[in-house]
Amino acid sequence: MYSNTHKFIFLHLGKCAGSSIKKSLSSVDGLEVKLERGHTDLGAMRKLIKEDGFDPEQYFQFTCVRNPWDRMVSLYHHMSTVSKRWPNDPKKLKIQFNGTFEQFANSFNTAVIDYSALDYIMRYESLQCDFDFVCDRLNIEPRKLTCIDYDTGRPTRDYQSYYHGNLRQIVAEKYAKDIEYFGYKFGG
């Protein structure tokens, strides 16, 4: 998502409240936004901005991150319930995952993000406070984020209960950069 009127780029990372952030920003009167389908990377959005005749270097670029172990559980429930939630959408059905959490954690590969290219990084764990800062930076009235629940059937928010054996270490290796960069800890 980006806006040429308010000069910002929001990099939407999966299962980090991106849909809530997009919905909230899209509802601001007078804020013209361009929504790219899915999770468009920063380079692609910068290219689109240049095609619109603007300089993306002048844009406030931000994203939101989440504890990787919690995020992995959320991704698993999201991707394992796609066919139930969007049974007639062939594009969505391509990401359907059929298997256990252990199989998912072993097979899922995450994209490496260059966080140093961004101006601000919100944290899922302090989402509303961080979003208030973004609203202030964009000179828009702060607004309460609403939770968009995709009804994935996740039985508990306690992500630690999903991890046994070496799964904790597998996720730590996949998200090593995020863990180091943001100081995330398992259970914290």
N, C-alpha and C positions, 0 to 999 in steps of 0.2 A: 504494500500500500504506500502511495506517496501523494503529496499535494504540491502542485506548482504555485498555488495561491499562498499557502502558508510555509512553503519551503521546508518540507520534512520528508523523510523516508522512514517508514516503520518496517523493519525486517521481522517477519512473522516466523518464529521457530515453532515447530509442532509441540503441542501440549504444554504451552507456556502462557496461557490466557490470551493468545493472539486474536481469537475470534471475538472475545469480549472487548478487547482494545479496539479492534477494527470497527465493531458495531458502535461503540461509544463515539469514536472520532467521526464516523460516517454520519452520525446524527446531529452534529454541530451545524447550526444554521450558518450559511455563508462559507463553510469550509468545503471547498471542492477537492475531492479525493479521487484517485484512480486506484481501483481495486484490481489487483492481478489475481487470477485464479490460483489457488493453492499456496504454496510456500515459495514465492519467487525469490531468488537470491539477490544479494546486494548489487552485484555486477549487472544483472539483467535490468534491475530497476534504474540504475544509473544510466544505462544505455537508453532506456525509454525516455528518461528525462532529457538527455541530450537530443534525442529525436524530436522532443517537444520544443527544442530551442532554448533550453535552460542549462545552467551549470550546476551539476549535482554537488560540486565542492562547496557550494553556498548553502546546502541543505543541512538541517539538523537531522542526524541519523541515529536511530535508537532501536532497541530490541528489548526482549524480556527473556530471562533465563530461569531455570528451575533446578532444584536438587536433582542430579542425574538419576539416582536410584528411584526417586518418586516419579520422575518423568518417564522412566522406562516402564513402570507399572501402568501409568496412564496411557502410554503409547500402546502397550499390549492390549489393554481393554478396548481402546479405540479401534485398533486394527482387527481385533478378533470379533467385533460385533458389526462390522461394516455391512455385511449381507442382511442383517436383521434391520438395520436403520435405513439403508438405501438399496432395497432389493432390486430396483429397476434402473440403477445407474451403473452402466458398464465401466465408466471411468473410476468410480469409487470401488467397484467390485474387484478391480485389479490389485488393490492393496489389502484385500481380505487375507487375514492370517488364520489358519486352522492348525492349532497345536497348543502345547502347554506354554506356560510362562518361561520355563527353562529353555525350551526350544526357541522361543522368540528372542530371549536374551542372548542366546548363542548365535543366532542368525542375523539379527538386526545390526546394520551398520549406520552410524551417525555421520553427518557431514561435519567437517572441521570448519569452524567459523573463525575469521580473523576479527576478534573483538576490538583490537586496537584501531580498526577502521571506523568504529562507531563513536559518537559523541556522548552517548548515555546508555546505560544498561540497567533496566529495571529488573527487580527480582520478584519472582512469583511469591516468595515468602513475605515480602513487604509491598505487595502489588499496589494497593490503593494509595499509599503514601508516595510511592515512586511515580504512579500515574498522575497524581496531583502536581508533582514537579514538572512532568511533561506538559500538562495543560498550561501551567504557568509559563513555561518556556515558549509554548506556541501561542501565547496570549489569547487563550480561550478560557471560558469559565470552567473551573474544576467540576467534575461530574462523578457521581458514584458509578463504578463499574458494576455491571450485572454479570452474574455467573451464567454462562451458557452451558447447560448440562445436556450432553449428547446421549444420556441414558445408556451408558455402556454396560451397566450392570456391575460396576465395580463395587464389591460388597463392603469394602472398608477403605478408609483413607490411610490406614496404617501400612505403609509400603514395606516396612521392615519384615513383616510376616511372610512376604513373598520370597525372601532370600534364604537359601540354605546351600550347603556345600560351597562350591566355588563361584556361585552366581554373583555374589557381592564383588568379588575380584574381577570377574568378567566385565561387569558394567564399569567398574573403576578404570579398567584398561581402555574401554571404548570411549569413555568421557574423561580421560586423564587430563586433557587440556582445560576443560571446564572446572574440574575439581581443583586443579592447581591454581588457575586464574582467579576463581571466586572463593576458594577456601571451603568448598563444600565438604561435609563429612556425612558418613552413613549415620542415620538416626539424629542428625542435627541440622 
